[in-house]
Amino acid sequence: MVQKPDGAFRFEIANCASARVHLKIHGGSFAARSFIRALGARVQGDPLSIGWNTLGASIVGDTISFTLNDNQPGDARQDVNRMLFQGGPAFEIPLFGNGFE
């Protein structure tokens, strides 16, 4: 099960092919979190591939950082040099207390 206690965000970045994003969430606690979930196509132009994409992220205190690349998973817009991010920080809750998954 995936939880998103800090909610979701939507923003657009124009006129660039790649961007390093730093989300500072006041009061956020990222101790157990290790990824960003973004809604969009896994394969640009293929509506059947729309779903949640997991992006690698680094965490320092209340700031989570990740990279968006144009027309790659995490970019919900097909336009060249215009990236649309829809998602947020998430973490998994283990199904079993003993770590056996």
ChimeraX commands (.cxc) that place a marker at each C-alpha (Angstrom):
marker #1 position 0.00,0.00,0.00 radius 0.5
marker #1 position 1.30,3.47,-0.88 radius 0.5
marker #1 position 0.51,6.50,1.26 radius 0.5
marker #1 position 0.74,10.20,0.28 radius 0.5
marker #1 position 0.24,12.05,3.59 radius 0.5
marker #1 position 1.62,15.34,2.24 radius 0.5
marker #1 position -0.83,15.47,-0.66 radius 0.5
marker #1 position -0.16,15.93,-4.35 radius 0.5
marker #1 position 1.20,18.80,-6.42 radius 0.5
marker #1 position 0.65,20.03,-9.97 radius 0.5
marker #1 position 3.00,22.42,-11.71 radius 0.5
marker #1 position 4.35,23.15,-15.19 radius 0.5
marker #1 position 7.91,23.95,-16.26 radius 0.5
marker #1 position 8.29,25.61,-19.67 radius 0.5
marker #1 position 11.18,26.20,-22.05 radius 0.5
marker #1 position 13.50,23.45,-20.85 radius 0.5
marker #1 position 14.17,19.77,-21.53 radius 0.5
marker #1 position 15.20,18.80,-18.01 radius 0.5
marker #1 position 14.82,20.27,-14.52 radius 0.5
marker #1 position 15.97,19.38,-11.02 radius 0.5
marker #1 position 13.01,19.99,-8.68 radius 0.5
marker #1 position 13.30,20.62,-4.93 radius 0.5
marker #1 position 10.01,20.38,-2.99 radius 0.5
marker #1 position 10.22,21.80,0.52 radius 0.5
marker #1 position 7.30,20.61,2.60 radius 0.5
marker #1 position 7.11,22.43,5.92 radius 0.5
marker #1 position 6.25,19.90,8.58 radius 0.5
marker #1 position 6.92,17.02,6.19 radius 0.5
marker #1 position 8.64,13.98,7.60 radius 0.5
marker #1 position 10.43,11.93,4.98 radius 0.5
marker #1 position 12.14,9.38,7.22 radius 0.5
marker #1 position 10.47,6.39,5.55 radius 0.5
marker #1 position 9.94,7.88,2.09 radius 0.5
marker #1 position 12.19,7.12,-0.82 radius 0.5
marker #1 position 10.34,8.04,-4.00 radius 0.5
marker #1 position 8.12,10.45,-5.92 radius 0.5
marker #1 position 4.97,9.22,-7.67 radius 0.5
marker #1 position 3.94,11.07,-10.83 radius 0.5
marker #1 position 0.79,10.55,-12.91 radius 0.5
marker #1 position 1.37,10.41,-16.66 radius 0.5
marker #1 position 2.10,8.18,-19.62 radius 0.5
marker #1 position 4.97,5.71,-19.35 radius 0.5
marker #1 position 5.25,5.97,-23.15 radius 0.5
marker #1 position 4.47,9.45,-24.49 radius 0.5
marker #1 position 1.54,9.42,-26.91 radius 0.5
marker #1 position 0.22,6.05,-25.67 radius 0.5
marker #1 position -2.95,6.64,-23.63 radius 0.5
marker #1 position -2.96,2.98,-22.55 radius 0.5
marker #1 position 0.28,3.53,-20.62 radius 0.5
marker #1 position -1.11,6.27,-18.34 radius 0.5
marker #1 position -0.56,5.45,-14.70 radius 0.5
marker #1 position 1.59,6.19,-11.67 radius 0.5
marker #1 position 5.32,6.40,-12.39 radius 0.5
marker #1 position 7.92,6.11,-9.65 radius 0.5
marker #1 position 10.80,8.58,-9.89 radius 0.5
marker #1 position 14.04,8.37,-7.94 radius 0.5
marker #1 position 14.39,11.03,-5.26 radius 0.5
marker #1 position 16.86,12.26,-2.68 radius 0.5
marker #1 position 15.76,13.51,0.73 radius 0.5
marker #1 position 17.41,16.07,3.00 radius 0.5
marker #1 position 15.36,17.17,6.02 radius 0.5
marker #1 position 11.98,18.49,4.82 radius 0.5
marker #1 position 13.09,18.76,1.16 radius 0.5
marker #1 position 12.69,16.05,-1.45 radius 0.5
marker #1 position 14.52,16.46,-4.78 radius 0.5
marker #1 position 14.06,14.74,-8.12 radius 0.5
marker #1 position 14.72,15.26,-11.82 radius 0.5
marker #1 position 12.08,15.70,-14.52 radius 0.5
marker #1 position 12.95,15.05,-18.16 radius 0.5
marker #1 position 10.82,16.22,-21.08 radius 0.5
marker #1 position 8.59,13.50,-22.61 radius 0.5
marker #1 position 9.74,10.89,-20.08 radius 0.5
marker #1 position 7.82,9.21,-17.24 radius 0.5
marker #1 position 6.87,11.96,-14.80 radius 0.5
marker #1 position 6.02,14.45,-17.58 radius 0.5
marker #1 position 2.26,14.47,-18.21 radius 0.5
marker #1 position 2.49,16.73,-21.29 radius 0.5
marker #1 position 3.55,15.70,-24.81 radius 0.5
marker #1 position 4.61,19.20,-25.89 radius 0.5
marker #1 position 8.33,19.65,-26.51 radius 0.5
marker #1 position 10.12,21.65,-23.78 radius 0.5
marker #1 position 6.99,21.86,-21.59 radius 0.5
marker #1 position 6.81,19.53,-18.60 radius 0.5
marker #1 position 3.71,19.00,-16.47 radius 0.5
marker #1 position 4.19,17.30,-13.11 radius 0.5
marker #1 position 1.22,15.80,-11.24 radius 0.5
marker #1 position 2.16,13.80,-8.17 radius 0.5
marker #1 position 3.93,13.97,-4.86 radius 0.5
marker #1 position 6.08,12.25,-2.26 radius 0.5
marker #1 position 4.99,8.80,-1.20 radius 0.5
marker #1 position 6.12,5.86,0.89 radius 0.5
marker #1 position 5.12,2.23,1.13 radius 0.5
marker #1 position 3.50,0.67,4.16 radius 0.5
marker #1 position 4.62,-2.95,4.60 radius 0.5
marker #1 position 1.86,-5.54,4.45 radius 0.5
marker #1 position 3.45,-7.65,7.16 radius 0.5
marker #1 position 5.13,-6.48,10.37 radius 0.5
marker #1 position 7.99,-8.97,9.98 radius 0.5
marker #1 position 9.13,-7.47,6.65 radius 0.5
marker #1 position 8.13,-10.56,4.65 radius 0.5
marker #1 position 6.58,-9.26,1.45 radius 0.5
marker link #1:1,2 radius 0.2
marker link #1:2,3 radius 0.2
marker link #1:3,4 radius 0.2
marker link #1:4,5 radius 0.2
marker link #1:5,6 radius 0.2
marker link #1:6,7 radius 0.2
marker link #1:7,8 radius 0.2
marker link #1:8,9 radius 0.2
marker link #1:9,10 radius 0.2
marker link #1:10,11 radius 0.2
marker link #1:11,12 radius 0.2
marker link #1:12,13 radius 0.2
marker link #1:13,14 radius 0.2
marker link #1:14,15 radius 0.2
marker link #1:15,16 radius 0.2
marker link #1:16,17 radius 0.2
marker link #1:17,18 radius 0.2
marker link #1:18,19 radius 0.2
marker link #1:19,20 radius 0.2
marker link #1:20,21 radius 0.2
marker link #1:21,22 radius 0.2
marker link #1:22,23 radius 0.2
marker link #1:23,24 radius 0.2
marker link #1:24,25 radius 0.2
marker link #1:25,26 radius 0.2
marker link #1:26,27 radius 0.2
marker link #1:27,28 radius 0.2
marker link #1:28,29 radius 0.2
marker link #1:29,30 radius 0.2
marker link #1:30,31 radius 0.2
marker link #1:31,32 radius 0.2
marker link #1:32,33 radius 0.2
marker link #1:33,34 radius 0.2
marker link #1:34,35 radius 0.2
marker link #1:35,36 radius 0.2
marker link #1:36,37 radius 0.2
marker link #1:37,38 radius 0.2
marker link #1:38,39 radius 0.2
marker link #1:39,40 radius 0.2
marker link #1:40,41 radius 0.2
marker link #1:41,42 radius 0.2
marker link #1:42,43 radius 0.2
marker link #1:43,44 radius 0.2
marker link #1:44,45 radius 0.2
marker link #1:45,46 radius 0.2
marker link #1:46,47 radius 0.2
marker link #1:47,48 radius 0.2
marker link #1:48,49 radius 0.2
marker link #1:49,50 radius 0.2
marker link #1:50,51 radius 0.2
marker link #1:51,52 radius 0.2
marker link #1:52,53 radius 0.2
marker link #1:53,54 radius 0.2
marker link #1:54,55 radius 0.2
marker link #1:55,56 radius 0.2
marker link #1:56,57 radius 0.2
marker link #1:57,58 radius 0.2
marker link #1:58,59 radius 0.2
marker link #1:59,60 radius 0.2
marker link #1:60,61 radius 0.2
marker link #1:61,62 radius 0.2
marker link #1:62,63 radius 0.2
marker link #1:63,64 radius 0.2
marker link #1:64,65 radius 0.2
marker link #1:65,66 radius 0.2
marker link #1:66,67 radius 0.2
marker link #1:67,68 radius 0.2
marker link #1:68,69 radius 0.2
marker link #1:69,70 radius 0.2
marker link #1:70,71 radius 0.2
marker link #1:71,72 radius 0.2
marker link #1:72,73 radius 0.2
marker link #1:73,74 radius 0.2
marker link #1:74,75 radius 0.2
marker link #1:75,76 radius 0.2
marker link #1:76,77 radius 0.2
marker link #1:77,78 radius 0.2
marker link #1:78,79 radius 0.2
marker link #1:79,80 radius 0.2
marker link #1:80,81 radius 0.2
marker link #1:81,82 radius 0.2
marker link #1:82,83 radius 0.2
marker link #1:83,84 radius 0.2
marker link #1:84,85 radius 0.2
marker link #1:85,86 radius 0.2
marker link #1:86,87 radius 0.2
marker link #1:87,88 radius 0.2
marker link #1:88,89 radius 0.2
marker link #1:89,90 radius 0.2
marker link #1:90,91 radius 0.2
marker link #1:91,92 radius 0.2
marker link #1:92,93 radius 0.2
marker link #1:93,94 radius 0.2
marker link #1:94,95 radius 0.2
marker link #1:95,96 radius 0.2
marker link #1:96,97 radius 0.2
marker link #1:97,98 radius 0.2
marker link #1:98,99 radius 0.2
marker link #1:99,100 radius 0.2
marker link #1:100,101 radius 0.2
view
